[in-house]
Each structure stands twice: as C-alpha cells, then as structure tokens.
Amino acid sequence: MNSGWLPVGAAAATSALLLFGAPAGSPGGMLLAVLATLPLFLVGLSWGLFHGAASGAAATFAILLSVSTSAGLYYGLINALPAALLIWQAERSPEQPVRLVLLLTASAAAPILAAALYFSMQDGGLEGAIRAQLEPMLIGSVVDQSGNTPPQWREFVDTMVGLFPAIAAISWAMLIAVNGALAQGVLRRFGKNRLPTPDIAAIRAPRAMVTVFVAILATGFLPGSLGFLANNLVLVAALPLFFGGLSIMHWSLRRSGSPGLWLGMLYVLLMVFGWPALILALIGLLDAIFDFRGRAGPPPAAPTV
C-alpha cells in the first residue's frame, strides 16, 4: 500500500538533481536550481508536513553522502528547512497568509544576522568579508580603454557590496514564495491540494511592522557594522510591506473588468524593472497605518454578464 513514501523518494531525488544535476554556472543549471524546492512543496502540500519534511531530509542526506558535507548543509538550510517551516505554517494557519509572509521574512533575515554575528570578531565584520570576496571578482571585470576601472563601476560595486546580503536574502525569499505558489497552483489544478489556496488579497502587514521598519531604518544611519547590518535588514523588513501593497493591488483590481490583464502587466513590470516594488512597499506601509480596505469596506460585487 502506498503510504506516501514513493512521492517522498521521488521528490527528494528530483529536488537534489534540480540543484546539483546540471553543470554549475550554466544557464540551464541556474534555471533548474531555482525550482529545487518545488518538489518538496508538491509533496508537503498534497501529503502533509511529515512527508514534505521527509522529502527535504532525504534529499539533504543524499547530497551529504554523494556531493559534500557543505553542499548537504547548504541544501538543508536553504531549501529543506524553510520549505518544511512554511508547510507547517500553512497547515497551522491556512486562513492567515500574512503569517506565511512574516515567517518568510524572518527566515530571510536570520542568515544575515547569523553571518553578522559570525564575522563580528573579524576586522571589517560582515561588510569586510563580503568586500574581500566580491571586489576581486567585480572590480577588474570592467575596464576602460586605458585599462583602469571606471569610477561609475566602482560606485556600482560599492553599492553591491553594501546591499549584497539584502539582495541575496530577498531573491531567495521571492524564489521560495514562487515555488510554493506554483506548487499550490499545480495541486489545485489537479484537485490534489490539502489546504485552501492563501488569498493574496487578504494579506495586510501588521501595524507593528511599521514600528520595526522605522526603527531599523533609523539604525541604518549609524556608522560601522551596525549601520551596514541595519541597511540590509531594512530591505528584508520591507517584504511584508511589499506583499501588503501587492495585496492591495489584487484587492482593488479583483472586481475590474479584466483583473488578469492588469495584474499580469504589474507582474511583468516587477520582473523587468523591479522599481515598482518600492511603490508597492510604500502602499503596504500606508495600508498598515491607515487600513484602506477596512475604511473602504468590501469590494463591489463582481459584474454579471
């Protein structure tokens, strides 16, 4: 009798192969690697937390034995553990999607805090460690006709070094969110989802996040390692505000004549340009303070044809 172990094994093998099966650095390999958590979500959201966590654990041990200890630990911390935590939260509070957002935000902030603590006893702290790794690769990659690095490129590298932890954490968080949403969408399409699909239009950042965001933002003006840490954490802390703004857009466009078209255009703008995310975060910040949806009441009824 199939008790779910076949899907567990298939998900573990598929997830590990997606991450390490393709040649490193190849475009195809990078594309497959971003889908590494998808099999874990597919099993967890259809069979339950135990099977989803078992899939991640099996893949972690397989990578530990077949690739390396560091690769296995990397997979476990970056893919298996976050997927299990999000599946657990989805089962625990299926009608409160904002808790998924807050858990995802905390998971993105934790590695930055851990790295800052780890490098705190070294000269330059976390910023110095990142600069030592990135600058040799990036500074010499662009030179002018005289063989010197243009000052504009140096400024860009300084910006990348200054925000690298936040960029990496936010990129990871968005990939995890996309994999989870994609898995739920596939399962719902075939009637295999155990849990209701979270309503993105119901997400509203807690008002306490405004206080947290402002406090971290103010700390970013301090010099040294603490300011560097705060400047990165403030972008991660903006994730619930971004999702709150995105929720407002879903809520307001849901009753329009063609919500799919407008939302599709919004997501294209987000993927191509990125800067609309700042506007959405600002909208989410204002909504957390003033509660636009609570003041406006329910959206109008859907038009009948």
C-alpha positions in Angstrom: 0.0 0.0 0.0 1.4 3.4 -1.0 1.7 5.5 2.2 3.4 8.4 0.5 7.0 7.0 0.6 7.2 6.8 -3.2 6.4 10.5 -3.6 8.9 11.3 -0.8 11.7 9.4 -2.6 10.7 10.9 -6.0 10.6 14.4 -4.6 13.9 14.1 -2.8 15.7 12.7 -5.9 14.1 15.4 -8.1 15.0 18.2 -5.8 18.6 17.1 -5.4 19.0 16.7 -9.1 17.5 20.1 -9.9 20.1 21.7 -7.6 23.2 19.7 -8.4 22.3 17.6 -11.6 23.1 20.3 -14.2 26.5 21.7 -14.9 27.3 24.5 -12.4 27.2 28.0 -13.8 25.2 27.0 -17.0 22.0 29.0 -17.7 20.0 25.7 -17.7 21.5 24.7 -14.4 20.6 28.0 -12.8 17.1 27.8 -14.1 16.6 24.3 -12.7 18.3 25.2 -9.4 15.6 27.9 -8.6 13.0 25.1 -8.8 14.7 22.9 -6.2 12.1 23.5 -3.5 9.2 22.8 -5.9 9.1 19.0 -5.4 9.2 19.5 -1.6 6.2 21.8 -1.7 4.3 19.5 -4.1 4.7 16.6 -1.7 4.2 18.6 1.5 1.1 20.5 0.3 -0.5 17.3 -1.0 0.5 14.6 1.5 1.2 16.8 4.6 4.1 18.2 6.6 5.6 14.9 7.6 6.0 13.8 4.0 7.3 17.2 2.9 9.8 17.3 5.7 10.9 13.7 5.0 11.5 14.7 1.3 13.7 17.5 2.4 15.6 15.4 4.9 16.1 12.6 2.4 17.5 15.0 -0.2 19.7 16.6 2.4 21.3 13.2 3.4 21.6 12.1 -0.2 23.6 15.3 -1.0 25.7 14.9 2.1 26.7 11.4 1.0 27.0 12.0 -2.7 28.3 15.6 -3.1 29.8 17.0 0.1 29.0 17.9 3.7 28.9 21.6 2.9 26.6 21.1 0.0 24.3 19.0 2.1 24.2 21.6 4.9 23.6 24.3 2.3 20.7 22.4 0.8 19.2 21.7 4.2 19.3 25.3 5.4 18.4 27.0 2.2 15.8 24.6 0.8 14.6 21.8 3.1 14.2 23.6 6.4 12.4 26.7 5.0 10.1 24.6 2.9 9.2 22.5 6.0 8.6 25.6 8.1 6.3 27.2 5.5 4.3 24.0 5.1 4.0 23.8 8.8 2.7 27.4 9.0 0.3 26.8 6.1 -1.2 23.8 7.9 -1.3 25.7 11.2 -3.0 28.9 9.9 -4.3 28.3 6.4 -6.6 31.3 6.6 -3.9 33.8 7.6 -1.5 34.1 4.7 0.2 37.1 6.4 1.8 34.6 8.9 3.5 32.9 5.9 4.9 36.3 4.8 6.2 37.0 8.3 7.8 33.6 8.6 9.4 34.0 5.2 10.7 37.4 6.3 12.2 36.0 9.5 13.8 33.2 7.5 15.4 35.7 5.1 16.7 37.9 8.0 18.1 35.0 10.1 21.1 34.3 7.8 22.1 37.9 7.7 22.0 38.2 11.5 23.9 34.9 11.8 26.6 36.0 9.3 26.9 39.4 11.1 27.4 37.6 14.4 29.9 35.2 12.9 32.1 37.9 11.3 31.7 40.4 14.2 35.1 39.4 15.7 37.0 39.9 12.4 38.3 43.1 11.0 35.7 44.8 8.9 32.9 42.5 10.1 30.5 41.1 7.6 31.0 44.0 5.2 34.7 43.4 5.1 34.2 39.7 4.4 31.8 40.4 1.5 34.1 43.1 0.1 37.1 40.7 0.2 35.1 38.1 -1.8 33.3 40.4 -4.3 35.7 43.2 -5.1 38.4 41.0 -6.7 35.8 39.4 -9.0 33.9 42.6 -9.9 36.4 45.5 -9.9 38.6 44.1 -12.7 35.7 42.8 -14.8 35.1 46.3 -16.3 37.9 48.5 -17.6 38.1 51.5 -19.9 40.5 51.9 -22.9 43.3 52.9 -20.6 42.9 49.7 -18.6 41.5 51.4 -15.5 38.2 50.7 -13.7 35.7 53.5 -14.4 34.6 55.3 -11.3 30.9 54.6 -12.1 31.7 50.9 -12.0 33.5 51.3 -8.6 30.4 53.0 -7.3 28.2 50.2 -8.5 30.5 47.6 -6.9 30.4 49.6 -3.6 26.6 49.6 -3.8 26.5 45.8 -4.5 28.8 45.2 -1.6 26.8 47.4 0.7 23.5 45.6 -0.2 24.6 42.1 -1.1 23.2 40.4 2.0 19.8 42.0 1.4 19.8 41.3 -2.3 20.6 37.6 -1.7 18.1 37.2 1.1 15.2 38.9 -0.8 16.0 37.0 -4.0 15.9 33.7 -2.0 12.7 34.7 -0.3 10.9 35.5 -3.6 12.1 32.2 -5.2 10.8 30.3 -2.2 7.4 32.1 -2.4 7.2 31.5 -6.2 7.9 27.8 -5.7 5.3 27.5 -3.0 2.7 29.3 -5.0 3.5 27.3 -8.1 3.2 24.0 -6.2 -0.2 25.0 -4.7 -1.4 26.2 -8.2 -0.5 22.8 -9.8 -2.0 20.8 -7.0 -5.2 22.9 -7.0 -5.4 22.5 -10.8 -5.5 18.7 -10.4 -7.5 18.6 -7.2 -4.7 17.3 -5.0 -4.2 20.3 -2.6 -4.9 19.5 1.0 -5.1 23.1 2.1 -7.1 26.1 0.7 -5.1 28.4 -1.5 -4.0 31.5 0.5 -5.8 34.6 -0.6 -3.1 37.2 -1.5 -5.8 39.9 -1.3 -6.1 39.2 2.4 -2.5 39.9 3.3 -2.1 43.0 5.4 1.2 43.8 7.2 0.7 44.1 10.9 0.9 47.6 12.3 3.8 46.5 14.5 5.9 46.0 11.3 5.8 49.8 10.7 7.5 50.3 14.1 10.1 47.6 13.3 10.7 49.0 9.9 11.2 52.6 11.1 13.4 51.5 13.9 15.7 49.5 11.6 15.7 52.4 9.1 16.8 54.9 11.7 19.6 52.5 12.9 20.9 52.4 9.3 22.2 56.0 9.8 24.7 54.8 12.4 28.2 54.2 11.2 30.1 51.0 11.1 28.9 47.4 11.2 25.6 48.2 12.9 24.7 50.7 10.2 25.7 48.1 7.5 23.6 45.4 9.1 20.5 47.7 9.5 20.7 48.9 5.9 20.4 45.3 4.8 17.8 44.3 7.3 15.6 47.3 6.4 15.1 45.9 2.9 14.2 42.5 4.3 11.8 44.1 6.8 10.1 45.7 3.8 9.0 42.3 2.5 5.7 42.2 4.5 5.0 45.8 3.3 5.7 44.8 -0.3 3.3 41.9 0.0 0.8 44.2 1.7 1.0 46.6 -1.3 0.7 43.7 -3.7 -2.4 42.6 -1.8 -3.9 46.0 -2.2 -3.5 45.8 -5.9 -5.1 42.3 -6.0 -7.9 43.6 -3.8 -8.6 46.7 -5.9 -8.3 45.0 -9.3 -10.2 41.9 -8.4 -13.6 43.4 -9.4 -12.3 45.2 -12.5 -13.3 44.2 -16.0 -10.1 42.3 -16.7 -8.1 41.8 -13.5 -5.9 39.2 -15.0 -4.6 41.6 -17.7 -3.8 44.4 -15.2 -2.2 42.1 -12.7 -0.2 40.4 -15.5 1.1 43.8 -16.5 2.0 44.6 -12.9 4.0 41.4 -12.5 5.8 42.0 -15.8 6.8 45.4 -14.6 8.0 43.9 -11.3 10.1 41.3 -13.1 11.6 43.6 -15.8 12.2 46.8 -13.9 12.0 46.0 -10.2 11.4 49.6 -9.0 7.6 49.1 -8.8 8.3 47.0 -5.7 9.3 50.2 -3.9 5.9 51.8 -4.7 4.1 48.6 -3.6 6.1 48.6 -0.3 5.1 52.3 0.3 1.5 51.4 -0.4 1.7 48.5 2.0 3.3 50.8 4.6 0.4 53.3 4.3 -2.2 50.5 4.4 -0.7 49.1 7.6 -1.1 52.5 9.1 -4.5 53.7 7.7 -6.2 50.3 6.8 -7.5 51.3 3.4 -9.5 48.2 3.0 -11.1 48.4 6.4 -12.2 52.0 5.7 -13.5 51.3 2.2 -15.4 48.2 3.1 -15.8 45.1 0.9 -15.1 45.5 -2.8 -18.1 45.9 -5.1 -19.8 42.8 -6.4 -18.4 41.2 -9.5 -20.1 42.4 -12.7 -22.6 39.9 -14.1 -22.7 39.1 -17.8 
